Amino acid sequence: MTIEFAPLLTLEVVHDYYHGRCLDFELVIPAATERRLAGGRLLAKTRDGLVTVLFEKGAGSAPLVALTGKTLQFGLRLLNPYFSNFTALPFAPSEGLPLYRNSGADHTRLQPPVMLLLDPANAEDAELLRAGLFCLAEIKLDAAFYSTAPAFQIAFSPRQETLKYYVVATNYGAGEFNQLNVSDAGFAADARPQINFSRIASSGFGADDIPPDLLAGGGARVVMFRSQQPVARQEKARRRIQLARSNDVIIAQLPQPGAAAATANLVVNLSK
């Protein structure tokens, strides 16, 4: 006897921060959905961040058990402690659990999240609270899924931040210090918009900037180069954001904020 399975649906997290797959979550299947999967002769498998739900085929490739109109829940538990550093979160963690549902006219797509408030007095809600979920997907099964498996996505966007380079120059005279500049020479090669920078003297630092006296001592000079537009966080560094003195490149590839960085403030030390 041969048992055959076919895809019913897939679910994955996508994030524009990453060049490839987002692997920051692990799947949590609530007990009620585990029972529904078993009763509907369904299997849920996870590989490389992609959840695939399979159904057992009966005669004529029809599902052995059809669960049309029933709902499956899939929880996602966050594995990456730095996720909020580079992600525009849909809600503050204290506001509730983001709930994604295919409740729109197109049942093959998840709608933007709504805030789900869980009641610890309710047994199913208490289970979700104990699981420490970051978000929850609720998918209502449509009859068409058994013939054409939809690919559901939970999409996150990167944080948009002002990129700030604080250059601390030791043993630089006023003339050569004033020739320092930061420019984006890699936008064409990266096929992306150019990032333009403004030069801000230490006397012009604002309340949300690092105070100059915390950056320099012993006669060092401080200047900030601030992006003129917000810059999206991304895992892959943008090429050739560089520091130069006049036309002479000093640092061809300036550092950019990594996942562990809570801000886009970067300090560059120069010494002669």
FENBEL-V271208 format. One record per residue. RES is the residue in one small letter. PSI is psi as a letter, one per 40 degrees, with the letter a starting at -180 (* if undefined). NEAR is the number of other ideal C-beta (glycine too) atoms within 12 Angstrom. Layout:
res: [RES:RES]
psi: [PSI:PSI]
near: [NEAR:NEAR]
This chain:
res: [m:t:i:e:f:a:p:l:l:t:l:e:v:v:h:d:y:y:h:g:r:c:l:d:f:e:l:v:i:p:a:a:t:e:r:r:l:a:g:g:r:l:l:a:k:t:r:d:g:l:v:t:v:l:f:e:k:g:a:g:s:a:p:l:v:a:l:t:g:k:t:l:q:f:g:l:r:l:l:n:p:y:f:s:n:f:t:a:l:p:f:a:p:s:e:g:l:p:l:y:r:n:s:g:a:d:h:t:r:l:q:p:p:v:m:l:l:l:d:p:a:n:a:e:d:a:e:l:l:r:a:g:l:f:c:l:a:e:i:k:l:d:a:a:f:y:s:t:a:p:a:f:q:i:a:f:s:p:r:q:e:t:l:k:y:y:v:v:a:t:n:y:g:a:g:e:f:n:q:l:n:v:s:d:a:g:f:a:a:d:a:r:p:q:i:n:f:s:r:i:a:s:s:g:f:g:a:d:d:i:p:p:d:l:l:a:g:g:g:a:r:v:v:m:f:r:s:q:q:p:v:a:r:q:e:k:a:r:r:r:i:q:l:a:r:s:n:d:v:i:i:a:q:l:p:q:p:g:a:a:a:a:t:a:n:l:v:v:n:l:s:k]
psi: [h:h:h:i:i:i:h:d:i:i:h:i:h:i:h:e:d:i:d:a:i:h:f:e:i:i:h:h:h:i:d:d:d:d:d:d:d:d:d:e:f:i:h:h:i:h:h:f:e:h:h:h:h:i:i:h:i:a:h:f:e:i:i:d:h:h:f:h:e:i:h:h:h:h:i:h:h:h:d:h:e:e:d:e:d:e:h:h:i:d:i:i:d:e:d:a:h:h:h:h:i:f:e:a:d:h:e:e:i:h:i:i:i:i:h:h:h:i:h:e:e:h:d:d:d:d:d:d:d:d:e:f:i:d:i:h:h:h:h:h:h:i:d:d:d:e:d:h:h:i:h:i:h:h:h:i:i:i:i:h:i:h:h:h:h:h:h:h:h:h:f:h:i:d:d:d:d:e:e:i:i:h:i:h:e:e:d:d:d:e:f:i:i:i:h:i:i:i:h:h:i:d:e:e:i:a:d:e:i:h:h:d:e:e:d:i:i:f:e:i:i:h:i:h:h:h:i:e:i:i:h:h:i:i:d:h:h:h:i:f:h:i:h:i:h:b:e:h:h:d:h:d:g:i:i:i:h:a:d:e:h:e:i:f:h:h:h:h:h:i:i:*]
near: [3:6:13:19:23:25:28:42:40:31:40:32:39:27:32:23:33:26:14:15:19:32:24:30:34:22:35:30:32:32:19:23:33:21:17:26:32:18:18:29:25:37:23:33:20:23:13:15:26:27:38:27:39:26:36:28:23:17:9:10:14:18:30:23:21:24:30:20:15:26:25:38:39:44:40:38:24:27:18:26:13:20:31:25:24:35:37:22:24:25:21:12:18:9:16:24:33:34:34:35:26:31:20:14:9:13:24:24:23:34:25:20:26:21:20:27:17:26:15:13:9:14:15:23:24:15:24:34:23:17:27:20:31:36:41:40:43:32:41:28:33:28:18:18:33:32:20:16:26:27:23:36:27:40:27:34:21:30:29:19:28:29:36:38:41:38:41:31:32:20:16:25:15:13:12:19:27:17:22:36:29:38:30:32:25:24:19:13:13:19:10:19:17:21:34:20:30:21:26:25:22:25:13:15:23:16:7:14:28:26:17:24:14:16:28:29:13:13:15:26:32:37:38:37:35:32:33:20:17:18:32:29:36:28:26:19:23:30:21:25:37:30:34:25:25:15:12:14:20:26:25:18:19:36:24:33:33:19:26:14:21:17:21:35:27:32:28:31:24:28:16:14]
